[in-house]
Amino acid sequence: MGLLCTGRLAAEVILADTGGDMARFATAQHLVSWIGVCPGQNESAGVSKSGRTRHGNGKLKRLLGVAAMAAIGVDHRPPS
């Protein structure tokens, strides 16, 4: 499966899971926040603390991770 196939499959799964209506997400940042891949921001007295990600949609989180690895050319298949 090539990069183009992975991109198309990823787009189809994202559309299927979000219902295809992207109007409910004002920006791309709202979409990735809904999926749960952007870390939170926790700052107190000017000191940044570790931000945790939300639980979000586990299937889409994994899909975006695999698509990112495919985009940079990492072979994630076990050796034969």
N, C-alpha and C positions, 0 to 999 in steps of 0.2 A: 504494500500500500504506500503510495507516494505522498508527498507533502500536499499536493493539490487534493487528493482524495481525503486526507485527514482533515484539511480545512473545510471541505464541503460537508463531510460527516459531522464535524464539530458544529458547524453552522446549523445543520438540520436538527441536531439534538438540542442545541440552545433554543432554537425556535419552537421545538416541540415542548420543551419544559417551561418556557416562559409564556406559552400560549400564542406566540406570534405577534402579540400586541405590545410593541415597544414604547407606545405612548405613555404607559404607566411609569416608565423609567425616564426621568427628565434628562439625564446625562449617562454616559458610559460608566461614570463612577458610581451612579446609583445601581446600575446593573451588577457590577462586580461586588458592590457591598451586599446586594441581595443574594448573590451566589455565595458570598462568604470568603472571598479571597483577599480582601484588603484589610490590613490590620487596623485596629482601633487606635485612637490617639489618647494617651493618658498623660497629662502634664499637671504637676503640682508645684507651686512656688518656683516656676521656671525650670524645673528638672523634668526631663522626659523619662517616662517609665515605659516598660515593655507593654506594647499594645497587643492584645490577643485578637485573633480572628473569630468571627461568629461561627456558629455551627453551619448555617446556610444549607445549600444544596450539595450534599456530598458527591452525587453523581457528576454534577457540573464542575465541581472543584477538581475531581480526578481527570475529567475530560480536558479541562484547560491545562492541567499539568502535562498530560500526554501530548497535547497539541503543541505546547511550548517546547517540549523535548524534541518532537519531530521537526519543529521549525529550526532548531539549532543543530540538528543532525545527530542526536544521540540515539544509538541503537539500543532499545530497551528490551529486545528479545533475548531469551537465554541462548547461550552458545550451543550449537548443534554438534 
